[in-house]
Amino acid sequence: MVETTAKSYTFPVSDPGDGSARDILTEVLRKGARRMLVNAIKDEVSVYLNQRAELVDDVGHRQVVRNGYLPERTILTGLGPVPVKQPRVRDHRPVEEREKFQSGILPPYLRKSKSMEALLPWLYLKGISTGDFAEALQALLGENAKGLSATTITRLKSIWEGEYKDFSKQSLAHKHYVYVWADGIYFNIRLEEQGNDRQCILVLIGATPEGKKELIAISDGYRESTQSWRELLLDCKSRGLGECGGDPKLAIGDGNLGFWAAMREVWPSTLTQRCWVHKTANVLNQMPKSIQGKAKSMLHEIWMAQTRADANKAFDLFIETFGRKYPKAVECLRKDRDVLLGFYDFPAEHWSHLRTTNPIESTFATVRLRMDKTKGCGSRIACLAMVFKLTQSAQKHWRALNGSTLIEEVIAGVQFVDGVKNEAA
């Protein structure tokens, strides 16, 4: 027998191993949460009334007073359902002078805590199907968890679509991105509007002057065509991108993108860095599996070299080693030499971020897992909204750039040679 103490109350708790001790503890915590919530609301009402204590009628009676309670309602929290009553406030002043008390702690019609509002989309976006919601939530919150069903997610999806539309229209005039990552992501979803073509989602992520990575834009396109990317970039420009700080200094992306042609039109001063992960995969696809291990190691020696000169030596060695037997693989690498080594002109602290489109690839590995749960056809906007919410969720965990303080020097046009500031420039 163990005892759990909460303030001045002592509760005997037995733990036979069947979970009953956990249930008792949960009930203790729920009761404590209810007391805290009730006290917090009472304090909030008292502050509101005291601020209006000078409002009195002709005989000195207060005009703004307490008047009983509103009907009890149950708030679903991470501890389960918590019943609570909110004090009623009555304002006796003339109609044109009256104020309506709005609790900041317990807004009207609130039925779920913020943690629960976050839990619902998280469960769905991480792969729980709408039909499994009741079972999943009962396991988390107990059998008393009510009011949560597939219809809840249907409403949420409608909200997400609205959030995506708002995101796609927001002004970018105050934004400045020093680096951008671009990629086209395909999903195994066939939309009614697009026949048998898989939907391609165009994604643009940027690095701010503070070193923070942010989602800039998400849109769908016909494959990864130049026209689709042009439309996306021009839309960003029409919303003000570039007005604060000009074009990005460097763009990182896959070599097969129509993005590059569109970028040269819209951001003519932006430099190019091809993604080494994509390039490595493309080169190895032209070689037999028996040699891929050695070839991959030699490619790694190129982009991990400490100087451009060393990278070029490793580059030449790869060409000499495999040029005769695997000319297609070698040509795939050779033609992009300059744009594969562009990162050497930027701070060495930033190289790990600039050599690949990993900020997009790692995020969309999770996105694809959720998309694999989707069955049949979906709407274009539903797919976009889903991708947007998943990316927005992942963005909270994106790592800031190493050496963020050096970004200001990049913006100022300071020259870097092999990752080191060129003092002679």
Order of alpha helices (4+ residues) and beta strands (2+ residues): beta-beta-alpha-beta-beta-beta-beta-alpha-alpha-alpha-beta-beta-beta-alpha-beta-alpha-beta-alpha-alpha-alpha-alpha-alpha-alpha-alpha-alpha-alpha-beta-beta
